[in-house]
Amino acid sequence: MTKLPGARPRRKLAALVLVDVLMKPQPRRRSRLALEVGVVLVAKVVALALIWYVWFADPVARHLEPERIGAVVYSSASAPAPTGSEHARP
């Protein structure tokens, strides 16, 4: 068996290849947890936007004017004052 100049034994070559592979920067993959958290956050933002649009975007009906609402609210009869005899006694 003749040795060639600059030839390395197989074990050293395998070790160098392994070190080279381990030291090589790997492309970063997103973890499954980060993906799931992102999907849940996007779904919640969409749900909140939908809820706001349906129930809070226009709280007053379009056919009601502020003057008409004020007239109804301020023209209501006030509740009668409670008397002491209506309460239960111990």
N, C-alpha and C positions, 0 to 999 in steps of 0.2 A: 504494500500500500504506500503510495507516494503522496507526500503532502505538497500541495500547491502553495506557492508563496501567497500570503494574505488569506488563506483559507482558514476558517474557524471550525472548531468541532461543532457537531449538530446541537449539542445541549446548549452551548453558548448562543448559537444562532436562534434557537427556539426561545431562549430566555430574552434575548434582545427583541425578538418579534413581539413577545408577550408584553414586555415593558413598553414597547412602542405603541401597541394597541391600547394599553391601559392609560398611557399618558396623552394619547390623542384626544383632543376635545370632542366630546360627543354632542350631536345636535340636541338641544334641549326640547324635550317633549312636555306638553302640558299634562299635568296629572288629571286623573279622572275626577278627583274631588274638586279641583278648581273649575273644571268644565261644568260639573253639576251645580256648584254654587253660582256660577255665572248665569246658567240657564234659569235657576230659581229666582235670582235677583231681577233678571229681565222680565220674567213672568209676573212678579209682584209689581214692578213698575207699570207694566201694561194694565194689570188689574186695577191698580190705584187710579191710573189715568181714566180708565173706563168708568169706575165708580164716581169719580169727580165729575166727569162729563154728564153722566146720567142723572145724578142727584143734586149736584151743587153748582153746576156751571151757570144755570139760569134759575135762581130760586123763586122768582116771581113769575107767574104766568104772564105771557105776553099780552093778553087781552085786558089785563088789569092795569090801570094807571095809578100812580102813587096817591093822587088826590082821592080817588074812589076808595082805596084801601084805608086811608086816614079817616075818611068820613064814616066808614063802617066801624072802625076800631074806636073812635072817640064818641060815637053816638050810642054806643052800647050802654045799657042801664047798669049801674054798679050793683054789686051784690049787697043784699041787706046785711046790716050789722048783726052779729050773733048776740043772742041774749044769754044770760047766765043760767036760765032754767032749762035750756036744751041739753046741757051737759049731764052726763051720768054722775051721780054722787056716790062716794064710797060708803 
